[in-house]
Amino acid sequence: MNSVQTSIGALMSSASGSKKLTKEEIVQGFDRLLYDQRAIAAKINELKIDQREHRMVMKVLRGCDTERTGYRLIDGVLVEGKVKDILPDLQQKEEK
């Protein structure tokens, strides 16, 4: 269960229970939801930027000799490979 579901669940269970929510609890719940919404929006933007970069790199690599040496950064490790090996990996990653 992610934090958004947890926040919503906490608000719903409090609201449906016999205890009335105080103004502070409502504001805190709203603030948690707002924080979660901003975190999700930031992650979406990060993924869009990554996707744009992958497409740009793939466009350049398609115009290169397939035997040309290229480098990729995978989890902080610089990996050497041929364009013919790198391009399919990038295409597969973009599909995910």
C-alpha positions in Angstrom: 0.0 0.0 0.0 1.5 3.3 -1.0 1.4 6.5 1.0 -1.5 8.0 -1.0 -3.6 5.0 -0.3 -2.5 5.1 3.4 -3.4 8.8 3.7 -6.8 8.3 2.0 -7.5 5.2 4.1 -6.6 7.0 7.3 -8.9 9.9 6.4 -11.8 7.5 5.4 -11.5 5.4 8.5 -11.4 8.4 10.8 -14.4 10.0 9.0 -16.5 6.8 9.0 -15.7 6.0 12.7 -17.6 7.4 15.6 -14.9 10.0 16.3 -15.2 13.3 14.5 -12.1 14.7 12.8 -10.8 17.9 14.2 -9.9 20.8 12.0 -6.2 20.1 12.5 -6.6 16.4 11.5 -8.4 17.4 8.4 -5.7 20.0 7.5 -2.9 17.4 8.2 -4.6 14.8 6.1 -5.0 17.3 3.2 -1.4 18.4 3.6 -0.3 14.7 3.4 -2.4 14.2 0.2 -1.0 17.4 -1.3 2.6 16.4 -0.5 1.9 12.9 -2.1 0.4 14.6 -5.2 3.4 16.8 -5.7 5.8 13.8 -5.2 3.8 11.9 -7.9 3.9 14.8 -10.3 7.6 15.2 -9.8 8.2 11.5 -10.5 6.0 11.8 -13.7 8.1 14.7 -14.9 11.3 12.8 -14.1 10.1 9.8 -16.2 9.1 12.1 -19.1 12.5 13.7 -19.1 14.2 10.2 -19.1 11.9 9.1 -21.9 12.8 12.2 -24.0 16.5 11.6 -23.4 16.2 8.0 -24.4 14.4 8.9 -27.6 17.1 11.5 -28.5 19.9 9.0 -27.9 18.2 6.3 -29.9 17.7 8.8 -32.8 21.4 9.6 -32.8 22.4 5.9 -32.5 20.3 4.9 -35.5 22.4 7.2 -37.6 25.7 5.6 -36.3 27.7 2.7 -37.6 26.5 -0.4 -35.7 30.1 -1.5 -34.9 30.9 1.9 -33.3 31.7 1.7 -29.6 29.3 3.4 -27.3 29.0 3.9 -23.5 26.0 3.6 -21.2 25.6 4.5 -17.6 23.8 1.7 -15.8 23.1 2.1 -12.1 26.2 4.4 -11.8 28.5 2.1 -13.7 29.8 3.1 -17.1 29.5 0.2 -19.5 31.1 -0.1 -22.9 29.3 -1.8 -25.8 28.6 -1.7 -29.5 25.8 0.4 -30.9 24.2 -2.8 -32.2 24.0 -4.0 -28.6 23.1 -0.8 -27.0 20.2 0.3 -29.3 18.0 -2.7 -28.7 18.4 -2.4 -24.9 17.4 1.3 -25.1 14.4 0.4 -27.2 13.3 -2.3 -24.8 13.7 0.0 -21.9 11.6 2.7 -23.6 8.8 0.2 -24.1 8.6 -0.4 -20.3 
